[in-house]
Amino acid sequence: MREILGRVSRGACSVADALAELKNFPAEMLSCAHLDHHRRLRTGVPEVVYGENKTAAQLVDILRKLLLFSPAVMATRVSQEKGEAVCFEIPGLVYHETARMLTAPGEEKQRAADAGAGLILVLTAGTSDIPVAEEAFVTLRCLGNEAERLYDVGVAGIHRLLSRRDLLDKAGILIVVAGMEGALPSVVGGLVDKPIIAVPTSVGYGTGLGGLAALLGMLNSCVPGIAVVNIDNGFGAACLASRIVRQMIARAEGAEINELSP
């Protein structure tokens, strides 16, 4: 919208042409979906497509429309077969096999370092937790965040985590992904003074109950400063971390403006 208004003000675009571009803003009805093009302006995150039960044809139709309004497009829980079919129809999309996501890069990097937020570190307790962690990592990158990975550093071999204290100290926000008993966020919370977002996974068996044991363990952590999202919700954890960074950037920019004001 800002770009269109700028073109109108410069005389590079007529009012009629601008109205034609904005006719489906803020919402657009398709045969299979009602798209919310205004979401990025309201929340800072564009509408993201949940691809689990959508057909490849539906994904193509939706993503083509979303690309007209946002440079950063994402679809989550997309099978490899559907992902390859969509990429064939829409050149430029990238399918992330482990994360099961489709993305279209284009978002500008957030000034996380300038805001004092540092990087966002994604950790996993085990290798089996990586798909959920990759969903978080890919989402973070697509939203313009600086992010790094630290995988397979669970409590069964705590020395693996302690050997990377340098990376823990460097991070501004930590997303900690764990299944089984869900102990890793509590351990990390006792080592750092940064916000921690805990993600329980459905990895485990028996009394793990599809991730419920890990979820309850994280919710019952005695370490303060830990937020917990839903089971296997790497995407939600990434969005929360990104919102924290956006607020830090907004406050830093506001402080700069106040300093420059007479």
C-alpha positions, 0 to 999 in steps of 0.5 A: 500500500505504501509503495502504491501511494508513493507512486501516486504521489510521484505521478508515476501511477494514476488514481484509477490504476491504484484503485485497480491494484487495491480492489482486492485489498484488504480481503479477497475471496477465492473459490477455496479460501478468503485471503486476508491481505491486510494481516501483515499491516495489522500484525507484522506477519503476512497470512501463512497458508496451512497446507496439510489438507489443501491440494497442490492446485489450491496451494498454487491458487492461494500462493499466487494471489498472496505473492501479489501483496507480500514478498514473503510467502509461506506455506506450512505442513506441505508434503514433498509431493505437493511441494514439488508440484507447487514449485513447478507451477510457481518458479522462485518458490523454495521447498524445505523438505525437513521443515515441510514448508514452501517459502518465497524469499523477499522480506528485508532483514530486520535490524535486530543487532541495532535493536540489541536483540541479537540473534535468535537461536533454535535448539533441539534436545534430539535429532528427532526434534529437528523437523519442528525446529526447522519449521521455526528456523525457516519461518524466522529467516522468512520473516527477516530475522537473524537465526542460528541452529544448535541441534541435538544438545539434550540433557542425556549428554549435557556437556554438549550444551555446555560446550556451546555457552558462547552461542547461548550468550550470543543469542538474544532469544532462544527457541528450545525444542524438546520431546520426551520429558521436555527438560531442556528448556528448564536447563537452558533457562537456568543458564541464560538471562534471555527470553526462552520459547519452549516448544514441546514435540510429539517425539516419545512413546508410552507415557509421552502421550504424543507430546503431552508429557513434554508440554506439561513438563515445560508448563510446570518448569520452576525456571521463570521467563519461559513461554510455552507454545503448543505441541509441534508448533515451531511456526508459532514459536518463531512468530512470537520471537519475531514479534519480540524483535519487532518491538525491540526494533520499534523502540530502538527507532523511537529512541533514535528519533527522540534523540534527534529531535530538538 
